[in-house]
Amino acid sequence: MATLLATAVLTMPTLAATSLCVEDAATGFNWENGKWVQSNFFTASYIIRPIAESETIGRYCREAIAESSDKRQACYARYEVGETPGSSDVTQCTEFPLNGTETNFVRCDKAYAPYNFEPSGEFTLTRINALRADDYRDSLAIAVGKCSVVAP
């Protein structure tokens, strides 16, 4: 019995709601003529929502879900307003619950574009791409904004 419990994967429902997150500002660097040049970037608006167990777009993310006493793992989709989310929009995130009943902070470690948000609070997104070829470098950026809960 102890072996069965040790190898079982427990998935818990997420505590967070769907949020609308709007970037207020985005700044960073572009690679121009062999050097980094500071630039401002266009801002975007995103829907960030937990992925339900029944949604196939989250199947790869759910394989790595684990739970601990002080934080919870969940799958979230982040996609621009007006778009339809796909599996590449889903990433594993860590929820930090407040008093064990509601999520007050979420950290999502999406490759090259990690983001953090409070369901009704601050939002940050970084775009740190590693593509380098000859005299080309991907842009580096950070965006800040705010989120509001739009659905429980």
VMD Tcl script that builds the backbone (N, CA, C; Angstrom):
set m [mol new atoms 456]
animate dup $m
set s [atomselect $m all]
$s set {name element resname resid chain x y z} {
  {N N MET 1 A 0.819 -1.193 0.000}
  {CA C MET 1 A 0.000 0.000 0.000}
  {C C MET 1 A 0.862 1.254 0.000}
  {N N ALA 2 A 1.941 1.269 0.801}
  {CA C ALA 2 A 2.822 2.440 0.851}
  {C C ALA 2 A 3.475 2.686 -0.502}
  {N N THR 3 A 3.841 1.624 -1.230}
  {CA C THR 3 A 4.438 1.781 -2.545}
  {C C THR 3 A 3.457 2.414 -3.514}
  {N N LEU 4 A 2.220 2.003 -3.460}
  {CA C LEU 4 A 1.199 2.552 -4.339}
  {C C LEU 4 A 1.020 4.043 -4.094}
  {N N LEU 5 A 0.977 4.473 -2.851}
  {CA C LEU 5 A 0.822 5.883 -2.535}
  {C C LEU 5 A 2.032 6.694 -2.956}
  {N N ALA 6 A 3.217 6.136 -2.838}
  {CA C ALA 6 A 4.436 6.851 -3.184}
  {C C ALA 6 A 4.553 7.076 -4.684}
  {N N THR 7 A 3.998 6.195 -5.503}
  {CA C THR 7 A 4.140 6.335 -6.938}
  {C C THR 7 A 2.929 6.952 -7.616}
  {N N ALA 8 A 1.868 7.169 -6.888}
  {CA C ALA 8 A 0.677 7.774 -7.493}
  {C C ALA 8 A 0.921 9.252 -7.758}
  {N N VAL 9 A 0.388 9.747 -8.865}
  {CA C VAL 9 A 0.482 11.163 -9.181}
  {C C VAL 9 A -0.834 11.807 -8.791}
  {N N LEU 10 A -0.761 12.749 -7.863}
  {CA C LEU 10 A -1.961 13.428 -7.415}
  {C C LEU 10 A -2.109 14.726 -8.179}
  {N N THR 11 A -3.255 14.943 -8.764}
  {CA C THR 11 A -3.520 16.209 -9.410}
  {C C THR 11 A -4.658 16.870 -8.670}
  {N N MET 12 A -4.444 18.088 -8.285}
  {CA C MET 12 A -5.433 18.841 -7.537}
  {C C MET 12 A -5.979 19.937 -8.430}
  {N N PRO 13 A -7.227 20.278 -8.268}
  {CA C PRO 13 A -7.760 21.384 -9.052}
  {C C PRO 13 A -7.068 22.690 -8.672}
  {N N THR 14 A -6.889 23.549 -9.646}
  {CA C THR 14 A -6.252 24.825 -9.387}
  {C C THR 14 A -7.155 25.704 -8.531}
  {N N LEU 15 A -6.558 26.617 -7.807}
  {CA C LEU 15 A -7.303 27.527 -6.961}
  {C C LEU 15 A -7.595 28.849 -7.654}
  {N N ALA 16 A -6.968 29.097 -8.799}
  {CA C ALA 16 A -7.060 30.400 -9.444}
  {C C ALA 16 A -8.218 30.484 -10.429}
  {N N ALA 17 A -8.516 31.710 -10.803}
  {CA C ALA 17 A -9.575 32.001 -11.756}
  {C C ALA 17 A -8.950 32.479 -13.066}
  {N N THR 18 A -9.779 32.707 -14.060}
  {CA C THR 18 A -9.323 33.261 -15.333}
  {C C THR 18 A -9.107 34.757 -15.176}
  {N N SER 19 A -7.964 35.236 -15.673}
  {CA C SER 19 A -7.626 36.651 -15.564}
  {C C SER 19 A -7.388 37.268 -16.932}
  {N N LEU 20 A -7.707 38.545 -17.038}
  {CA C LEU 20 A -7.318 39.375 -18.176}
  {C C LEU 20 A -6.125 40.178 -17.710}
  {N N CYS 21 A -4.996 40.021 -18.395}
  {CA C CYS 21 A -3.776 40.731 -18.012}
  {C C CYS 21 A -3.371 41.660 -19.155}
  {N N VAL 22 A -3.209 42.922 -18.829}
  {CA C VAL 22 A -2.916 43.957 -19.824}
  {C C VAL 22 A -1.560 44.566 -19.511}
  {N N GLU 23 A -0.667 44.523 -20.488}
  {CA C GLU 23 A 0.641 45.152 -20.327}
  {C C GLU 23 A 0.487 46.666 -20.372}
  {N N ASP 24 A 1.097 47.350 -19.407}
  {CA C ASP 24 A 1.111 48.814 -19.390}
  {C C ASP 24 A 2.311 49.356 -20.162}
  {N N ALA 25 A 3.432 48.645 -20.104}
  {CA C ALA 25 A 4.661 49.093 -20.769}
  {C C ALA 25 A 5.532 47.877 -21.060}
  {N N ALA 26 A 6.310 47.975 -22.133}
  {CA C ALA 26 A 7.250 46.913 -22.504}
  {C C ALA 26 A 8.517 47.569 -23.032}
  {N N THR 27 A 9.647 47.182 -22.469}
  {CA C THR 27 A 10.917 47.757 -22.876}
  {C C THR 27 A 11.962 46.655 -22.962}
  {N N GLY 28 A 13.077 46.955 -23.594}
  {CA C GLY 28 A 14.116 45.948 -23.707}
  {C C GLY 28 A 15.197 46.376 -24.672}
  {N N PHE 29 A 15.744 45.384 -25.390}
  {CA C PHE 29 A 16.871 45.639 -26.288}
  {C C PHE 29 A 16.693 44.900 -27.606}
  {N N ASN 30 A 17.069 45.565 -28.690}
  {CA C ASN 30 A 17.176 44.953 -30.014}
  {C C ASN 30 A 18.646 44.914 -30.406}
  {N N TRP 31 A 19.028 43.911 -31.169}
  {CA C TRP 31 A 20.396 43.804 -31.661}
  {C C TRP 31 A 20.467 44.520 -33.004}
  {N N GLU 32 A 21.231 45.593 -33.054}
  {CA C GLU 32 A 21.343 46.391 -34.280}
  {C C GLU 32 A 22.804 46.707 -34.567}
  {N N ASN 33 A 23.254 46.362 -35.752}
  {CA C ASN 33 A 24.621 46.674 -36.184}
  {C C ASN 33 A 25.676 46.213 -35.181}
  {N N GLY 34 A 25.488 44.995 -34.661}
  {CA C GLY 34 A 26.481 44.401 -33.779}
  {C C GLY 34 A 26.468 44.876 -32.345}
  {N N LYS 35 A 25.386 45.572 -31.928}
  {CA C LYS 35 A 25.324 45.989 -30.524}
  {C C LYS 35 A 23.869 46.041 -30.077}
  {N N TRP 36 A 23.687 46.022 -28.749}
  {CA C TRP 36 A 22.355 46.099 -28.163}
  {C C TRP 36 A 21.912 47.553 -28.101}
  {N N VAL 37 A 20.673 47.791 -28.542}
  {CA C VAL 37 A 20.093 49.129 -28.540}
  {C C VAL 37 A 18.792 49.079 -27.753}
  {N N GLN 38 A 18.659 49.982 -26.774}
  {CA C GLN 38 A 17.446 50.000 -25.968}
  {C C GLN 38 A 16.248 50.392 -26.836}
  {N N SER 39 A 15.112 49.700 -26.609}
  {CA C SER 39 A 13.898 49.937 -27.400}
  {C C SER 39 A 12.669 49.792 -26.534}
  {N N ASN 40 A 11.593 50.412 -26.978}
  {CA C ASN 40 A 10.278 50.174 -26.411}
  {C C ASN 40 A 9.543 49.223 -27.347}
  {N N PHE 41 A 8.676 48.396 -26.795}
  {CA C PHE 41 A 7.955 47.414 -27.584}
  {C C PHE 41 A 6.456 47.641 -27.469}
  {N N PHE 42 A 5.720 47.110 -28.441}
  {CA C PHE 42 A 4.267 47.168 -28.379}
  {C C PHE 42 A 3.790 46.339 -27.193}
  {N N THR 43 A 2.724 46.782 -26.577}
  {CA C THR 43 A 2.137 46.041 -25.465}
  {C C THR 43 A 1.043 45.118 -25.983}
  {N N ALA 44 A 0.654 44.162 -25.154}
  {CA C ALA 44 A -0.374 43.188 -25.535}
  {C C ALA 44 A -1.299 42.941 -24.344}
  {N N SER 45 A -2.419 42.322 -24.635}
  {CA C SER 45 A -3.376 41.906 -23.600}
  {C C SER 45 A -3.550 40.404 -23.700}
  {N N TYR 46 A -3.577 39.742 -22.551}
  {CA C TYR 46 A -3.632 38.285 -22.511}
  {C C TYR 46 A -4.785 37.787 -21.650}
  {N N ILE 47 A -5.260 36.631 -22.007}
  {CA C ILE 47 A -6.103 35.831 -21.127}
  {C C ILE 47 A -5.172 34.805 -20.503}
  {N N ILE 48 A -5.210 34.681 -19.195}
  {CA C ILE 48 A -4.448 33.644 -18.494}
  {C C ILE 48 A -5.455 32.842 -17.704}
  {N N ARG 49 A -5.490 31.532 -17.978}
  {CA C ARG 49 A -6.492 30.705 -17.308}
  {C C ARG 49 A -5.940 29.330 -17.005}
  {N N PRO 50 A -6.427 28.745 -15.913}
  {CA C PRO 50 A -6.031 27.372 -15.595}
  {C C PRO 50 A -6.626 26.418 -16.622}
  {N N ILE 51 A -5.920 25.344 -16.878}
  {CA C ILE 51 A -6.366 24.326 -17.829}
  {C C ILE 51 A -7.026 23.187 -17.057}
  {N N ALA 52 A -8.239 22.852 -17.447}
  {CA C ALA 52 A -8.977 21.771 -16.791}
  {C C ALA 52 A -8.400 20.414 -17.179}
  {N N GLU 53 A -8.585 19.434 -16.313}
  {CA C GLU 53 A -8.114 18.063 -16.574}
  {C C GLU 53 A -8.613 17.528 -17.909}
  {N N SER 54 A -9.822 17.915 -18.307}
  {CA C SER 54 A -10.431 17.365 -19.516}
  {C C SER 54 A -9.911 18.002 -20.809}
  {N N GLU 55 A -9.158 19.092 -20.724}
  {CA C GLU 55 A -8.681 19.781 -21.920}
  {C C GLU 55 A -7.424 19.109 -22.462}
  {N N THR 56 A -7.479 18.684 -23.703}
  {CA C THR 56 A -6.341 17.972 -24.293}
  {C C THR 56 A -5.135 18.871 -24.513}
  {N N ILE 57 A -5.322 20.180 -24.619}
  {CA C ILE 57 A -4.162 21.047 -24.852}
  {C C ILE 57 A -3.198 21.044 -23.674}
  {N N GLY 58 A -3.616 20.562 -22.511}
  {CA C GLY 58 A -2.746 20.539 -21.351}
  {C C GLY 58 A -2.159 19.179 -21.020}
  {N N ARG 59 A -2.309 18.201 -21.904}
  {CA C ARG 59 A -1.903 16.832 -21.542}
  {C C ARG 59 A -0.414 16.706 -21.253}
  {N N TYR 60 A 0.463 17.395 -21.966}
  {CA C TYR 60 A 1.897 17.275 -21.711}
  {C C TYR 60 A 2.282 18.001 -20.425}
  {N N CYS 61 A 1.630 19.083 -20.160}
  {CA C CYS 61 A 1.911 19.836 -18.937}
  {C C CYS 61 A 1.527 19.029 -17.706}
  {N N ARG 62 A 0.390 18.371 -17.745}
  {CA C ARG 62 A -0.100 17.639 -16.577}
  {C C ARG 62 A 0.799 16.476 -16.184}
  {N N GLU 63 A 1.627 15.997 -17.093}
  {CA C GLU 63 A 2.504 14.869 -16.756}
  {C C GLU 63 A 3.487 15.216 -15.645}
  {N N ALA 64 A 3.789 16.488 -15.475}
  {CA C ALA 64 A 4.796 16.895 -14.490}
  {C C ALA 64 A 4.202 17.508 -13.227}
  {N N ILE 65 A 2.909 17.447 -13.083}
  {CA C ILE 65 A 2.246 18.090 -11.940}
  {C C ILE 65 A 2.621 17.382 -10.637}
  {N N ALA 66 A 2.906 18.186 -9.628}
  {CA C ALA 66 A 3.171 17.664 -8.282}
  {C C ALA 66 A 2.646 18.691 -7.284}
  {N N GLU 67 A 2.456 18.278 -6.072}
  {CA C GLU 67 A 1.950 19.205 -5.054}
  {C C GLU 67 A 2.853 19.155 -3.823}
  {N N SER 68 A 3.042 20.307 -3.191}
  {CA C SER 68 A 3.766 20.368 -1.931}
  {C C SER 68 A 2.927 21.164 -0.943}
  {N N SER 69 A 3.384 21.256 0.269}
  {CA C SER 69 A 2.575 21.909 1.294}
  {C C SER 69 A 2.486 23.423 1.136}
  {N N ASP 70 A 3.504 24.058 0.564}
  {CA C ASP 70 A 3.491 25.519 0.483}
  {C C ASP 70 A 3.214 26.066 -0.910}
  {N N LYS 71 A 3.137 25.215 -1.909}
  {CA C LYS 71 A 2.844 25.676 -3.262}
  {C C LYS 71 A 2.198 24.543 -4.047}
  {N N ARG 72 A 1.509 24.904 -5.102}
  {CA C ARG 72 A 0.803 23.928 -5.920}
  {C C ARG 72 A 1.219 24.095 -7.373}
  {N N GLN 73 A 1.259 22.994 -8.085}
  {CA C GLN 73 A 1.563 23.007 -9.500}
  {C C GLN 73 A 0.261 22.908 -10.280}
  {N N ALA 74 A 0.148 23.668 -11.352}
  {CA C ALA 74 A -1.038 23.643 -12.195}
  {C C ALA 74 A -0.633 24.022 -13.611}
  {N N CYS 75 A -1.461 23.678 -14.567}
  {CA C CYS 75 A -1.232 24.050 -15.962}
  {C C CYS 75 A -2.064 25.279 -16.283}
  {N N TYR 76 A -1.432 26.264 -16.913}
  {CA C TYR 76 A -2.103 27.494 -17.316}
  {C C TYR 76 A -1.867 27.743 -18.799}
  {N N ALA 77 A -2.826 28.384 -19.423}
  {CA C ALA 77 A -2.665 28.861 -20.796}
  {C C ALA 77 A -2.582 30.379 -20.757}
  {N N ARG 78 A -1.626 30.946 -21.498}
  {CA C ARG 78 A -1.528 32.390 -21.690}
  {C C ARG 78 A -1.586 32.638 -23.185}
  {N N TYR 79 A -2.586 33.416 -23.608}
  {CA C TYR 79 A -2.742 33.690 -25.029}
  {C C TYR 79 A -3.333 35.076 -25.220}
  {N N GLU 80 A -3.033 35.674 -26.365}
  {CA C GLU 80 A -3.500 37.031 -26.615}
  {C C GLU 80 A -5.018 37.056 -26.755}
  {N N VAL 81 A -5.606 38.143 -26.299}
  {CA C VAL 81 A -7.050 38.334 -26.394}
  {C C VAL 81 A -7.457 38.204 -27.863}
  {N N GLY 82 A -8.512 37.434 -28.120}
  {CA C GLY 82 A -8.990 37.219 -29.475}
  {C C GLY 82 A -8.431 35.976 -30.144}
  {N N GLU 83 A -7.423 35.361 -29.555}
  {CA C GLU 83 A -6.815 34.143 -30.094}
  {C C GLU 83 A -7.422 32.912 -29.429}
  {N N THR 84 A -7.210 31.759 -30.039}
  {CA C THR 84 A -7.622 30.478 -29.470}
  {C C THR 84 A -6.379 29.795 -28.918}
  {N N PRO 85 A -6.399 29.345 -27.666}
  {CA C PRO 85 A -5.194 28.735 -27.096}
  {C C PRO 85 A -4.893 27.375 -27.722}
  {N N GLY 86 A -3.606 27.106 -27.868}
  {CA C GLY 86 A -3.136 25.809 -28.342}
  {C C GLY 86 A -2.184 25.218 -27.325}
  {N N SER 87 A -1.684 24.031 -27.602}
  {CA C SER 87 A -0.812 23.356 -26.635}
  {C C SER 87 A 0.478 24.133 -26.384}
  {N N SER 88 A 0.960 24.918 -27.343}
  {CA C SER 88 A 2.183 25.695 -27.124}
  {C C SER 88 A 1.949 26.888 -26.193}
  {N N ASP 89 A 0.696 27.222 -25.911}
  {CA C ASP 89 A 0.366 28.311 -24.988}
  {C C ASP 89 A 0.290 27.838 -23.539}
  {N N VAL 90 A 0.380 26.541 -23.315}
  {CA C VAL 90 A 0.206 25.951 -21.986}
  {C C VAL 90 A 1.564 25.697 -21.350}
  {N N THR 91 A 1.663 26.019 -20.081}
  {CA C THR 91 A 2.899 25.760 -19.351}
  {C C THR 91 A 2.586 25.390 -17.911}
  {N N GLN 92 A 3.543 24.743 -17.277}
  {CA C GLN 92 A 3.401 24.384 -15.873}
  {C C GLN 92 A 3.715 25.602 -15.023}
  {N N CYS 93 A 2.862 25.866 -14.054}
  {CA C CYS 93 A 3.016 27.032 -13.193}
  {C C CYS 93 A 2.961 26.603 -11.733}
  {N N THR 94 A 3.490 27.455 -10.886}
  {CA C THR 94 A 3.440 27.239 -9.448}
  {C C THR 94 A 2.493 28.268 -8.851}
  {N N GLU 95 A 1.490 27.787 -8.132}
  {CA C GLU 95 A 0.542 28.664 -7.440}
  {C C GLU 95 A 0.988 28.804 -5.991}
  {N N PHE 96 A 0.915 30.006 -5.482}
  {CA C PHE 96 A 1.231 30.273 -4.088}
  {C C PHE 96 A -0.067 30.709 -3.415}
  {N N PRO 97 A -0.736 29.788 -2.716}
  {CA C PRO 97 A -2.030 30.111 -2.125}
  {C C PRO 97 A -1.921 30.966 -0.871}
  {N N LEU 98 A -2.956 31.753 -0.666}
  {CA C LEU 98 A -3.094 32.585 0.519}
  {C C LEU 98 A -4.039 31.862 1.466}
  {N N ASN 99 A -3.553 31.476 2.617}
  {CA C ASN 99 A -4.358 30.748 3.611}
  {C C ASN 99 A -4.950 29.454 3.053}
  {N N GLY 100 A -4.346 28.897 2.003}
  {CA C GLY 100 A -4.799 27.627 1.449}
  {C C GLY 100 A -6.130 27.675 0.722}
  {N N THR 101 A -6.694 28.854 0.515}
  {CA C THR 101 A -8.017 28.914 -0.086}
  {C C THR 101 A -8.063 29.645 -1.414}
  {N N GLU 102 A -7.177 30.601 -1.643}
  {CA C GLU 102 A -7.194 31.289 -2.931}
  {C C GLU 102 A -5.761 31.563 -3.357}
  {N N THR 103 A -5.543 31.596 -4.653}
  {CA C THR 103 A -4.206 31.846 -5.168}
  {C C THR 103 A -3.951 33.341 -5.183}
  {N N ASN 104 A -2.847 33.761 -4.586}
  {CA C ASN 104 A -2.528 35.179 -4.608}
  {C C ASN 104 A -1.336 35.501 -5.492}
  {N N PHE 105 A -0.619 34.481 -5.986}
  {CA C PHE 105 A 0.521 34.718 -6.866}
  {C C PHE 105 A 0.776 33.446 -7.669}
  {N N VAL 106 A 1.079 33.599 -8.958}
  {CA C VAL 106 A 1.372 32.452 -9.825}
  {C C VAL 106 A 2.656 32.749 -10.595}
  {N N ARG 107 A 3.578 31.779 -10.599}
  {CA C ARG 107 A 4.824 31.889 -11.369}
  {C C ARG 107 A 4.805 30.815 -12.452}
  {N N CYS 108 A 4.965 31.235 -13.697}
  {CA C CYS 108 A 4.935 30.307 -14.831}
  {C C CYS 108 A 6.279 30.353 -15.543}
  {N N ASP 109 A 6.934 29.212 -15.627}
  {CA C ASP 109 A 8.282 29.140 -16.181}
  {C C ASP 109 A 8.267 28.698 -17.638}
  {N N LYS 110 A 7.545 29.422 -18.473}
  {CA C LYS 110 A 7.474 29.103 -19.894}
  {C C LYS 110 A 8.822 29.409 -20.540}
  {N N ALA 111 A 9.320 28.486 -21.334}
  {CA C ALA 111 A 10.621 28.663 -21.984}
  {C C ALA 111 A 10.655 29.966 -22.779}
  {N N TYR 112 A 11.687 30.736 -22.584}
  {CA C TYR 112 A 11.956 31.997 -23.273}
  {C C TYR 112 A 10.962 33.108 -22.978}
  {N N ALA 113 A 9.870 32.833 -22.267}
  {CA C ALA 113 A 8.908 33.890 -21.938}
  {C C ALA 113 A 8.229 33.611 -20.602}
  {N N PRO 114 A 9.018 33.502 -19.519}
  {CA C PRO 114 A 8.400 33.264 -18.213}
  {C C PRO 114 A 7.576 34.468 -17.776}
  {N N TYR 115 A 6.531 34.187 -16.991}
  {CA C TYR 115 A 5.685 35.271 -16.510}
  {C C TYR 115 A 5.205 34.988 -15.101}
  {N N ASN 116 A 4.862 36.072 -14.408}
  {CA C ASN 116 A 4.332 36.024 -13.044}
  {C C ASN 116 A 3.094 36.900 -13.017}
  {N N PHE 117 A 2.109 36.478 -12.225}
  {CA C PHE 117 A 0.934 37.328 -12.096}
  {C C PHE 117 A 0.186 37.046 -10.820}
  {N N GLU 118 A -0.552 38.062 -10.396}
  {CA C GLU 118 A -1.538 37.934 -9.340}
  {C C GLU 118 A -2.879 37.975 -10.064}
  {N N PRO 119 A -3.790 37.043 -9.804}
  {CA C PRO 119 A -5.055 37.021 -10.548}
  {C C PRO 119 A -5.777 38.367 -10.584}
  {N N SER 120 A -5.666 39.155 -9.531}
  {CA C SER 120 A -6.185 40.541 -9.511}
  {C C SER 120 A -5.073 41.428 -8.990}
  {N N GLY 121 A -4.051 41.628 -9.815}
  {CA C GLY 121 A -2.908 42.415 -9.359}
  {C C GLY 121 A -1.868 42.580 -10.437}
  {N N GLU 122 A -0.608 42.554 -10.055}
  {CA C GLU 122 A 0.501 42.818 -10.965}
  {C C GLU 122 A 0.766 41.663 -11.922}
  {N N PHE 123 A 1.371 42.012 -13.065}
  {CA C PHE 123 A 1.727 41.062 -14.116}
  {C C PHE 123 A 3.096 41.440 -14.661}
  {N N THR 124 A 3.997 40.472 -14.802}
  {CA C THR 124 A 5.288 40.687 -15.462}
  {C C THR 124 A 5.544 39.558 -16.439}
  {N N LEU 125 A 6.166 39.905 -17.552}
  {CA C LEU 125 A 6.497 38.932 -18.600}
  {C C LEU 125 A 7.874 39.277 -19.131}
  {N N THR 126 A 8.735 38.291 -19.249}
  {CA C THR 126 A 10.041 38.523 -19.854}
  {C C THR 126 A 10.139 37.706 -21.134}
  {N N ARG 127 A 10.823 38.268 -22.096}
  {CA C ARG 127 A 11.090 37.564 -23.358}
  {C C ARG 127 A 12.604 37.512 -23.521}
  {N N ILE 128 A 13.164 36.399 -23.121}
  {CA C ILE 128 A 14.610 36.227 -23.146}
  {C C ILE 128 A 14.920 35.057 -24.085}
  {N N ASN 129 A 14.957 35.333 -25.354}
  {CA C ASN 129 A 15.200 34.287 -26.346}
  {C C ASN 129 A 16.691 34.088 -26.535}
  {N N ALA 130 A 17.052 32.866 -26.836}
  {CA C ALA 130 A 18.467 32.526 -26.928}
  {C C ALA 130 A 18.962 32.386 -28.360}
  {N N LEU 131 A 18.140 32.686 -29.342}
  {CA C LEU 131 A 18.545 32.483 -30.735}
  {C C LEU 131 A 19.648 33.456 -31.130}
  {N N ARG 132 A 20.738 32.881 -31.611}
  {CA C ARG 132 A 21.883 33.659 -32.080}
  {C C ARG 132 A 22.367 33.023 -33.362}
  {N N ALA 133 A 22.562 33.832 -34.372}
  {CA C ALA 133 A 23.092 33.342 -35.639}
  {C C ALA 133 A 23.863 34.466 -36.303}
  {N N ASP 134 A 25.124 34.232 -36.582}
  {CA C ASP 134 A 25.984 35.234 -37.210}
  {C C ASP 134 A 25.802 36.582 -36.503}
  {N N ASP 135 A 25.269 37.560 -37.206}
  {CA C ASP 135 A 25.073 38.872 -36.595}
  {C C ASP 135 A 23.610 39.094 -36.225}
  {N N TYR 136 A 22.941 38.050 -35.770}
  {CA C TYR 136 A 21.539 38.151 -35.363}
  {C C TYR 136 A 21.401 37.738 -33.902}
  {N N ARG 137 A 20.574 38.461 -33.164}
  {CA C ARG 137 A 20.209 38.104 -31.793}
  {C C ARG 137 A 18.717 38.390 -31.640}
  {N N ASP 138 A 18.002 37.485 -30.976}
  {CA C ASP 138 A 16.611 37.756 -30.655}
  {C C ASP 138 A 16.532 38.943 -29.708}
  {N N SER 139 A 15.450 39.689 -29.800}
  {CA C SER 139 A 15.228 40.810 -28.899}
  {C C SER 139 A 15.043 40.307 -27.470}
  {N N LEU 140 A 15.405 41.147 -26.519}
  {CA C LEU 140 A 15.216 40.875 -25.100}
  {C C LEU 140 A 14.229 41.914 -24.580}
  {N N ALA 141 A 13.217 41.485 -23.816}
  {CA C ALA 141 A 12.200 42.435 -23.370}
  {C C ALA 141 A 11.622 42.038 -22.022}
  {N N ILE 142 A 11.091 43.035 -21.348}
  {CA C ILE 142 A 10.302 42.824 -20.137}
  {C C ILE 142 A 9.074 43.713 -20.237}
  {N N ALA 143 A 7.943 43.166 -19.841}
  {CA C ALA 143 A 6.689 43.915 -19.842}
  {C C ALA 143 A 6.091 43.877 -18.439}
  {N N VAL 144 A 5.421 44.952 -18.082}
  {CA C VAL 144 A 4.726 45.033 -16.788}
  {C C VAL 144 A 3.296 45.477 -17.027}
  {N N GLY 145 A 2.412 45.033 -16.162}
  {CA C GLY 145 A 1.010 45.412 -16.302}
  {C C GLY 145 A 0.197 44.967 -15.123}
  {N N LYS 146 A -1.102 44.854 -15.374}
  {CA C LYS 146 A -2.040 44.481 -14.315}
  {C C LYS 146 A -3.030 43.437 -14.820}
  {N N CYS 147 A -3.534 42.638 -13.880}
  {CA C CYS 147 A -4.524 41.614 -14.178}
  {C C CYS 147 A -5.810 41.864 -13.393}
  {N N SER 148 A -6.906 41.411 -13.962}
  {CA C SER 148 A -8.206 41.436 -13.298}
  {C C SER 148 A -8.878 40.096 -13.521}
  {N N VAL 149 A -9.534 39.575 -12.502}
  {CA C VAL 149 A -10.274 38.320 -12.646}
  {C C VAL 149 A -11.501 38.596 -13.514}
  {N N VAL 150 A -11.691 37.760 -14.539}
  {CA C VAL 150 A -12.850 37.909 -15.429}
  {C C VAL 150 A -13.808 36.741 -15.336}
  {N N ALA 151 A -13.379 35.637 -14.734}
  {CA C ALA 151 A -14.252 34.476 -14.540}
  {C C ALA 151 A -13.731 33.674 -13.348}
  {N N PRO 152 A -14.647 33.176 -12.512}
  {CA C PRO 152 A -14.194 32.395 -11.347}
  {C C PRO 152 A -13.602 31.058 -11.749}
}
mol reanalyze $m
mol bondsrecalc $m
mol representation Tube
mol addrep $m
